[in-house]
């Protein structure tokens, strides 16, 4: 299937946005070399942006087990349930199984060793509550799959216009560190250095690394707008943020300029677990 045919399998609010998001995920899946017939475990599937691309890559003889901790009612302008049901009813649906409201770390689901060819964690690592929590997940994925593939925004920017995206991320991560309960997109800042430290500690065999860039990705705009719109409200909450640090974060947020901003690239890698 080509880009347009994959996008047609998805529940749309904006055709152009979805094409940009899907095209970027095709780049990730191509880099990971997902093959026809693969059995894939995807954690943090969300509304299925990467799931649809994975399902296309594995073909009619492959399978994608997509899991997310969020309930069906989560999300806007349409819910994660609406989005995943739409994909299930598409031509890709018979090779996908979505399990929502499923907390792997709480034991809601488990799999036998090496029952998947590949496990995927794509732009989902910042949702974890801590680096330790992420490590627990990666240990499980490395047990269940022969290979683990990873992608997250790359804070090692190469263009000054990407600094606004980075500052928005760092600002959110800073006040999120004081929260005990959150529904935010960015809960723990994980860098490529953190990931490689985890890989080294567990003696996994890291593969190729890449920084995959898509200039039209809208995520930088979304994160910048969210940070500038909500930082005052966030810092007014009783989070235990020291007054001087609040002032610092407010000053930092004023440096975040939406105009002419560019998204960060995606840091991508994989490691073998056999």
C-alpha positions as CSV (number, residue, x, y, z in Angstrom):
1,X,0.0,0.0,0.0
2,X,1.2,3.5,-0.7
3,X,1.0,6.5,1.7
4,X,-2.5,7.6,0.7
5,X,-3.9,4.1,1.0
6,X,-2.5,3.7,4.5
7,X,-3.9,7.1,5.5
8,X,-7.3,6.1,4.1
9,X,-7.3,3.3,6.8
10,X,-7.2,5.9,9.6
11,X,-9.8,8.1,11.2
12,X,-9.1,11.7,10.0
13,X,-9.6,15.2,11.2
14,X,-7.1,16.7,8.8
15,X,-5.8,14.8,5.7
16,X,-2.6,16.8,5.4
17,X,-1.6,16.3,9.1
18,X,-2.2,12.6,8.9
19,X,-0.2,12.3,5.8
20,X,2.7,14.0,7.4
21,X,2.5,11.8,10.5
22,X,2.1,8.6,8.5
23,X,5.0,9.5,6.2
24,X,7.3,10.0,9.1
25,X,6.3,6.6,10.6
26,X,7.0,4.9,7.3
27,X,10.6,6.3,7.6
28,X,10.9,4.8,11.0
29,X,9.5,1.4,10.0
30,X,11.7,1.3,7.0
31,X,14.8,2.0,9.1
32,X,13.8,-0.8,11.5
33,X,13.5,-3.2,8.6
34,X,10.2,-4.6,9.6
35,X,9.6,-7.6,7.2
36,X,6.6,-9.3,5.7
37,X,5.4,-12.1,8.0
38,X,6.9,-10.5,11.2
39,X,5.0,-10.8,14.5
40,X,5.2,-7.4,16.1
41,X,4.4,-6.2,19.6
42,X,3.8,-2.4,19.8
43,X,3.6,-0.8,23.2
44,X,2.1,2.7,23.5
45,X,0.1,2.4,20.2
46,X,-2.1,5.4,21.0
47,X,-4.5,6.1,18.2
48,X,-2.7,3.7,15.8
49,X,-0.5,6.1,13.8
50,X,2.4,3.7,13.9
51,X,0.2,0.6,14.1
52,X,-1.2,1.1,10.6
53,X,2.2,1.5,9.1
54,X,3.5,-1.7,10.9
55,X,0.5,-3.6,9.8
56,X,1.2,-2.6,6.2
57,X,4.8,-3.7,6.5
58,X,4.1,-7.1,8.0
59,X,1.6,-7.9,5.2
60,X,-1.3,-10.3,5.3
61,X,0.8,-13.1,6.8
62,X,2.1,-11.0,9.7
63,X,0.6,-9.8,12.9
64,X,0.7,-6.7,15.1
65,X,-0.3,-6.8,18.8
66,X,-0.9,-3.2,19.7
67,X,-1.2,-2.2,23.4
68,X,-1.9,1.0,25.2
69,X,-2.5,1.8,28.9
70,X,-5.1,4.5,28.0
71,X,-8.8,3.6,28.1
72,X,-11.0,3.7,25.0
73,X,-12.5,7.0,26.1
74,X,-9.1,8.8,26.2
75,X,-8.2,11.4,23.6
76,X,-9.5,14.3,21.5
77,X,-10.9,15.4,19.0
78,X,-11.8,11.7,18.8
79,X,-11.0,9.0,21.3
80,X,-8.4,6.3,21.1
81,X,-11.3,3.8,21.0
82,X,-12.8,5.5,17.9
83,X,-9.5,5.7,16.2
84,X,-8.4,2.1,16.7
85,X,-11.9,0.7,15.9
86,X,-11.7,2.6,12.6
87,X,-8.4,0.9,11.8
88,X,-9.7,-2.5,12.8
89,X,-12.5,-2.0,10.3
90,X,-10.1,-1.2,7.5
91,X,-8.3,-3.5,5.1
92,X,-5.4,-3.7,7.6
93,X,-7.7,-4.7,10.5
94,X,-7.5,-8.5,10.3
95,X,-3.7,-8.4,11.0
96,X,-4.0,-6.2,14.1
97,X,-5.2,-6.8,17.7
98,X,-5.7,-3.7,19.9
99,X,-5.7,-4.1,23.6
100,X,-6.5,-0.8,25.3
101,X,-6.6,0.0,29.1
102,X,-3.9,-2.6,29.4
103,X,-1.1,-2.0,31.9
104,X,1.8,-4.3,31.1
105,X,3.8,-3.3,34.2
106,X,0.8,-4.2,36.4
107,X,0.6,-7.7,34.9
108,X,-2.5,-7.1,32.8
109,X,-1.0,-9.1,30.0
110,X,2.1,-11.3,29.5
111,X,3.7,-13.3,26.6
112,X,6.0,-16.3,26.3
113,X,9.7,-15.7,25.7
114,X,10.6,-14.7,22.1
115,X,7.0,-15.0,20.9
116,X,7.5,-11.9,18.8
117,X,10.0,-11.1,16.1
118,X,10.0,-7.4,17.0
119,X,8.8,-5.2,19.8
120,X,8.3,-1.5,19.1
121,X,8.4,1.5,21.5
122,X,7.9,4.5,19.2
123,X,7.6,8.0,20.7
124,X,6.2,6.6,23.9
125,X,9.2,6.6,26.3
126,X,8.4,10.1,27.7
127,X,5.0,8.8,28.9
128,X,6.7,6.6,31.6
129,X,6.7,7.8,35.2
130,X,10.4,7.4,35.6
131,X,13.6,6.0,33.9
132,X,13.2,2.9,36.2
133,X,9.7,2.3,34.9
134,X,10.9,2.5,31.3
135,X,13.7,0.1,32.1
136,X,11.2,-2.4,33.5
137,X,9.3,-2.2,30.3
138,X,12.3,-2.6,28.1
139,X,13.4,-5.7,30.0
140,X,10.0,-7.3,29.4
141,X,10.1,-6.4,25.7
142,X,13.6,-7.8,25.4
143,X,12.3,-11.0,26.9
144,X,9.3,-11.3,24.7
145,X,10.8,-10.3,21.3
146,X,13.9,-11.2,19.4
147,X,14.6,-7.6,18.6
148,X,13.4,-4.3,20.2
149,X,13.0,-1.1,18.1
150,X,12.9,2.4,19.6
151,X,12.2,6.0,18.5
152,X,11.9,9.2,20.5
153,X,12.5,12.9,19.8
154,X,16.2,13.7,19.6
155,X,17.3,16.5,21.9
156,X,20.6,16.7,20.1
157,X,19.4,19.4,17.8
158,X,21.1,20.4,14.6
159,X,19.3,23.6,13.8
160,X,18.7,26.6,16.1
161,X,15.1,26.7,15.0
162,X,14.6,23.3,16.7
163,X,15.4,24.9,20.1
164,X,11.9,26.0,20.7
165,X,10.7,22.4,20.5
166,X,13.4,21.3,22.8
167,X,12.7,24.1,25.3
168,X,9.0,23.3,25.4
169,X,9.9,19.7,26.1
170,X,12.4,20.6,28.9
171,X,10.0,23.1,30.5
172,X,7.2,20.5,30.7
173,X,9.6,17.8,32.0
174,X,10.8,20.2,34.7
175,X,7.4,20.8,36.3
176,X,6.2,17.2,35.6
177,X,9.0,16.1,38.0
178,X,7.0,17.5,40.9
179,X,3.7,15.7,40.0
180,X,2.4,12.5,41.4
181,X,-0.5,12.2,39.1
182,X,-0.5,13.4,35.5
183,X,-2.1,12.9,32.1
184,X,0.5,14.9,30.3
185,X,2.4,13.9,27.1
186,X,5.8,14.4,28.7
187,X,6.3,12.9,32.1
188,X,9.9,11.8,32.1
189,X,12.6,13.2,29.9
190,X,14.6,10.3,28.4
191,X,17.6,11.1,26.2
192,X,19.5,8.9,23.8
193,X,22.3,8.8,26.4
194,X,19.8,7.4,29.0
195,X,18.6,4.7,26.6
196,X,22.1,3.6,25.6
197,X,23.0,3.4,29.3
198,X,20.0,1.0,29.9
199,X,21.1,-1.0,26.9
200,X,24.7,-1.3,28.1
201,X,23.6,-2.2,31.6
202,X,21.7,-5.2,30.2
203,X,24.3,-6.3,27.7
204,X,21.9,-6.0,24.8
205,X,23.5,-5.8,21.3
206,X,22.7,-2.3,20.0
207,X,22.2,-2.0,16.2
208,X,22.4,1.0,13.9
209,X,21.4,4.4,15.2
210,X,19.9,7.2,13.1
211,X,18.4,10.7,13.4
212,X,15.3,10.7,11.2
213,X,14.0,14.1,10.3
214,X,10.7,15.2,8.9
215,X,10.5,19.0,8.7
216,X,6.7,19.2,8.4
217,X,5.9,17.2,11.6
218,X,3.4,19.2,13.6
219,X,4.5,18.0,17.1
220,X,6.8,20.9,17.8
221,X,4.0,23.3,17.3
222,X,1.7,21.3,19.5
223,X,4.2,21.1,22.3
224,X,5.1,24.8,22.1
225,X,1.5,25.9,22.1
226,X,0.7,23.5,25.0
227,X,3.6,24.8,27.1
228,X,2.9,28.5,26.5
229,X,-0.8,28.1,27.1
230,X,-0.7,26.1,30.3
231,X,2.6,26.9,32.1
232,X,1.0,29.6,34.3
233,X,-1.9,27.3,35.2
234,X,0.6,24.4,35.9
235,X,2.8,26.5,38.1
236,X,-0.2,27.9,40.0
237,X,-1.0,24.4,41.2
238,X,0.3,23.3,44.5
239,X,3.1,21.0,43.1
240,X,5.7,21.9,45.6
241,X,7.8,23.8,43.0
242,X,10.2,26.2,44.7
243,X,9.3,29.9,44.0
244,X,12.7,30.6,42.4
245,X,12.4,27.6,40.1
246,X,8.9,28.7,39.1
247,X,10.3,32.1,38.1
248,X,13.0,30.4,36.1
249,X,10.5,28.2,34.2
250,X,8.3,31.2,33.5
251,X,11.3,33.1,32.1
252,X,12.4,30.1,30.1
253,X,8.9,29.7,28.6
254,X,9.1,33.3,27.3
255,X,12.1,32.2,25.2
256,X,10.0,29.6,23.4
257,X,8.9,31.2,20.1
258,X,6.5,29.4,17.8
259,X,7.3,31.5,14.7
260,X,9.8,29.7,12.4
261,X,10.2,26.8,14.8
262,X,11.1,23.4,13.5
263,X,10.6,19.9,15.0
264,X,13.4,17.9,16.4
265,X,14.4,14.7,14.6
266,X,13.6,11.2,15.9
267,X,16.4,9.3,17.4
268,X,16.0,5.7,16.3
269,X,17.8,2.5,17.1
270,X,17.2,-1.2,17.8
271,X,18.9,-4.0,19.7
272,X,18.9,-7.8,19.5
273,X,18.0,-9.8,22.5
274,X,18.9,-13.4,21.4
